[in-house]
Amino acid sequence: MADAVEQLQEMLGRNCRVQKVQPAVFASDAEVNIVIVTVACPDGGTHTVKAYREEAQRLREFIRTLKT
């Protein structure tokens, strides 16, 4: 199973868009234990990518780079 960053990169490569990130990426730099990303794809499908602990931190950093 691919890690959360790889899953999100693959979906973005298929022209999917990040719809929602919980907790919000810019809300706090506090350490989080879980990040949930909801992704909407052109085919009408909605997918969820979840990351825990260290992987959650890497996913948040990846999403920050997308927004800037």
N, C-alpha and C positions, 0 to 999 in steps of 0.2 A: 504494500500500500504506500502510495506517495505521501510525502509530508504535505502539510497544509499550504505552504508557499507554492510548491509545485502544482498542487491541485488548482489553486487560484490562478497561477500563470497559464495553465492549460486552458482554463475557462475563458480568461481574458483573450487568449489567442484565438478563440472561437467567436470573438466579438461579443462576449457576454459583458455585462456591466455590473459593478458593485452597487448594490441597492441599499444595503444597510450594514453597519458595523456596530456590534455591541461588545463591550462598552465603547463609546465614541473614541476615536483615535486621538483627537486633539483635546478631549475633555480633561485628561490627566496623564501625567507621566508615572503615576503610581504603578507598582508592579501588579499585574493581573494574572489570575490563574487560568482564565478561559477567555477566548475571543471567538465570537460567532459572526461569520460573514455571510450575508444573504446575497446571492448573485442571480440576476435575471438574464436569461439568454434569448436570442432572437427567435428561437423556435417556440417561445412562450413558456418554457420551463423555468422553474425557480429552484435553485440548489443552495445547499447550506454547507459551508466549510467551517469546521470547528478545530480549534487548536488549544492545547493545554500547556501550562507552565512555560518552559523555555521556548517551546515552539510558538506559543502565543506572543511572546515578546518579538520573535523574528517576524511573525506575520504582521504585527502592528508596524514594525519598522518598514516592511515591504509596502504596506498600504500608504504609509507616510510618503514614500518616494513616488508613488503613483499620483498623489494629490499635488505635488509641487512641481 
